[in-house]
Amino acid sequence: MKKFKHSEITSQKIYNKRRSFIKSMGYGLGTIALSSVPLINAKASNSNEPTSYKDITTYNNYYEFGTGKGDPHRRAKNFTTRPWSVKIEGEVEKSLELPIDEVLAIKSEERILKLRCVEGWSMVIPWLGFSLSELLNKVQIKSTAKFVEFETVYNPEEMIGQRYPTLNWPYIEGLRLDEAMHPLTTVVTGLYGKPLPNQNGAPLRIFIPWKYGFKSAKSIVKIRLTKNMPNTAWKNASPREY
């Protein structure tokens, strides 16, 4: 299995800048001071035991539903995940649009992997999913493709956070193509043996275990192969740090 260089792992120095950025936002979205986060949740997990289902599904960063840790759990209950499709486009010979049920029909496996947040906390999560490469191999990728861009759905009627300029919407993240093709880069469709909850990125999200959580885009509708590095949400918000 590939070993990653220190330079490939998201730098911890981003942490302090992101704290300041979040604290500076005042859009009425239930923003909380990070210093008030309970230590039982905020501290990094040093255990290999899975975090409880309750904690995983009630303590989330998902700014489309608000910046408070409990906002996604409260506000995503009626989020619409049907109908849904995922389009693979860009530097490919022919674009492909897959209905969500076809994506969910791909054989999944349990992957117990640690989610690390740049804010300093972590969770050990029993994800259900499959390697992103299985999706990417469904299209003929051009030799000009160097990066993979992920785009979250834009639905401000249901995603109240998208009504405010907290970040540039829709949320965009990306990886180098070789990172995207790594077998541990996962398309997540569930956790704890159940379908993925809305507040955790239903109906599908990406998870990259050697990156901080903000790299793992949720509720994805487009996967775009590109020649150039994607212009991502946090890079736009704080270009000197990302």
C-alpha positions in Angstrom: 0.0 0.0 0.0 1.2 3.5 -0.9 2.8 5.5 1.9 2.1 9.2 1.8 4.7 11.9 2.1 4.3 14.4 4.9 3.7 17.1 2.2 0.6 15.1 0.9 -1.2 15.2 4.2 -3.2 18.4 4.9 -1.1 20.7 7.1 -2.1 21.3 10.7 -1.1 24.9 10.4 -4.4 25.5 8.7 -6.1 24.9 12.0 -5.6 28.3 13.7 -6.5 30.3 10.5 -9.7 28.3 10.1 -10.7 28.9 13.7 -10.4 32.7 13.1 -12.3 32.5 9.8 -15.2 30.6 11.3 -15.4 32.9 14.4 -15.5 35.9 12.1 -18.6 34.8 10.3 -21.8 36.4 11.5 -24.6 35.2 9.2 -27.1 34.0 11.8 -26.5 30.3 11.1 -26.1 29.2 14.7 -22.3 29.8 14.6 -20.7 28.6 17.9 -17.4 29.7 19.4 -15.0 26.8 18.9 -13.8 27.2 22.5 -17.3 26.2 23.6 -17.2 22.8 21.9 -17.4 20.0 24.6 -14.1 18.4 25.1 -15.6 15.0 24.9 -16.4 15.6 21.3 -13.6 18.0 20.3 -10.6 16.0 21.4 -8.9 13.7 18.9 -9.8 10.0 19.3 -6.8 7.9 20.4 -8.8 4.7 20.3 -9.4 2.4 17.4 -12.9 1.6 18.7 -15.6 3.1 16.4 -17.2 6.3 17.6 -20.9 5.9 18.6 -23.5 6.2 15.9 -25.1 9.0 17.9 -21.9 11.1 18.0 -21.2 10.5 14.3 -24.7 11.6 13.3 -25.2 14.6 15.6 -21.8 16.3 15.6 -21.0 17.4 12.1 -19.4 20.0 9.9 -21.8 20.6 7.0 -22.0 24.3 6.4 -24.7 23.9 3.8 -27.0 23.4 6.8 -25.3 25.8 9.2 -22.0 26.3 11.0 -23.0 24.9 14.3 -22.1 21.2 15.0 -25.7 20.3 15.7 -27.2 22.3 12.8 -26.9 19.5 10.1 -28.7 16.9 12.4 -31.5 19.3 13.0 -31.9 20.8 9.6 -31.2 18.0 7.2 -34.0 15.7 8.3 -36.2 16.5 5.2 -33.3 16.9 2.7 -34.3 15.5 -0.7 -32.0 12.7 -2.0 -34.4 11.3 -4.6 -34.3 11.7 -7.5 -30.5 12.0 -7.7 -27.8 11.4 -10.2 -24.0 11.8 -10.4 -22.4 13.1 -13.6 -18.8 12.3 -14.5 -17.5 14.9 -17.0 -14.6 17.0 -18.1 -11.4 15.5 -19.5 -13.1 12.2 -20.5 -13.9 10.8 -23.9 -17.7 10.8 -23.1 -19.5 12.2 -20.1 -21.6 9.7 -18.1 -24.6 10.4 -15.8 -25.4 7.7 -13.4 -28.7 7.4 -11.5 -28.1 7.1 -7.7 -29.6 3.6 -7.6 -27.0 2.4 -10.1 -24.2 3.9 -8.0 -25.7 2.3 -4.8 -25.8 -1.0 -6.6 -22.0 -1.1 -6.8 -20.8 -3.7 -4.2 -19.8 -1.9 -1.0 -17.6 -3.0 1.9 -17.1 -1.8 5.4 -14.0 0.4 5.9 -13.3 1.4 9.5 -11.3 4.6 9.0 -10.6 7.7 11.0 -12.1 11.0 10.1 -9.8 13.9 11.2 -11.0 17.5 11.4 -8.7 20.4 11.0 -10.3 21.8 14.1 -8.5 19.2 16.2 -11.1 16.4 16.7 -11.5 13.0 15.1 -13.9 10.0 14.9 -13.4 6.4 14.0 -16.2 5.6 11.6 -17.3 2.2 10.1 -18.0 3.5 6.6 -19.8 1.6 3.9 -18.6 2.2 0.4 -16.3 1.4 -2.5 -13.1 2.8 -4.2 -13.7 6.0 -6.2 -11.6 4.3 -9.0 -14.6 2.0 -9.6 -16.6 5.1 -10.7 -13.8 6.7 -12.6 -13.0 3.5 -14.5 -16.5 3.7 -16.0 -15.3 6.6 -18.3 -12.4 6.8 -20.6 -10.1 9.4 -18.9 -8.1 11.5 -21.3 -4.3 11.8 -20.8 -4.8 15.5 -20.2 -6.6 14.9 -16.9 -4.5 15.7 -13.9 -7.1 16.5 -11.2 -10.5 15.4 -10.1 -13.1 18.0 -8.9 -16.1 17.2 -6.7 -19.2 19.4 -6.7 -21.9 19.3 -4.0 -25.5 19.8 -4.9 -26.8 23.4 -4.8 -30.2 23.5 -3.1 -30.6 26.7 -1.0 -34.3 25.9 -0.5 -33.4 23.0 1.6 -29.8 23.8 2.5 -30.3 27.0 4.5 -26.6 27.6 4.8 -26.4 28.1 1.0 -28.5 31.3 1.4 -25.5 33.0 3.1 -22.0 33.8 1.7 -20.3 31.6 4.3 -18.4 30.0 1.4 -18.7 30.1 -2.4 -21.5 27.7 -3.3 -21.8 25.1 -4.5 -19.1 23.5 -2.4 -16.1 22.4 -4.5 -13.2 20.2 -3.5 -10.6 18.3 -5.5 -7.7 15.8 -5.6 -4.9 14.9 -7.9 -5.8 12.1 -10.2 -3.4 9.7 -8.6 -4.9 10.5 -5.2 -8.4 9.9 -6.5 -7.4 6.6 -8.0 -5.9 5.3 -4.7 -7.9 2.3 -3.4 -8.6 3.9 0.0 -10.2 7.0 -1.6 -13.8 6.0 -0.9 -17.2 6.7 -2.3 -19.2 6.5 0.9 -22.8 5.3 0.7 -23.5 4.4 4.4 -22.1 3.9 7.9 -22.7 1.4 10.7 -24.4 -0.9 8.1 -27.1 1.7 7.3 -27.7 4.1 4.5 -25.7 7.4 4.8 -27.7 9.9 6.9 -28.5 13.2 5.4 -26.4 15.1 7.9 -23.4 13.0 6.9 -23.6 13.7 3.2 -26.4 11.5 1.7 -26.8 10.0 -0.7 -23.1 9.7 -1.3 -19.9 11.5 -0.3 -16.2 11.1 -0.8 -13.8 10.1 2.0 -10.0 10.4 1.9 -8.5 9.0 5.1 -5.1 10.8 4.9 -6.7 14.2 4.4 -8.6 16.5 6.7 -12.4 16.2 6.6 -13.0 19.4 4.5 -11.5 17.5 1.5 -14.3 14.9 1.7 -17.1 16.5 -0.3 -20.7 15.6 0.6 -23.9 15.1 -1.4 -22.0 15.0 -4.7 -23.7 15.6 -8.0 -20.7 16.1 -10.3 -17.3 14.6 -10.6 -15.2 16.5 -13.1 -11.8 15.5 -14.5 -9.7 18.6 -15.1 -6.4 19.8 -16.5 -5.8 22.3 -13.8 -6.1 22.3 -10.0 -9.7 22.8 -8.9 -10.7 26.2 -7.4 -11.9 24.8 -4.2 -14.3 26.3 -1.5 -11.7 26.8 1.2 -9.0 28.0 -1.2 -11.4 30.7 -2.2 -12.3 31.6 1.4 -8.6 31.8 2.5 -6.3 31.5 -0.5 -3.1 32.3 1.5 -3.7 29.2 3.7 -5.2 26.7 1.3 
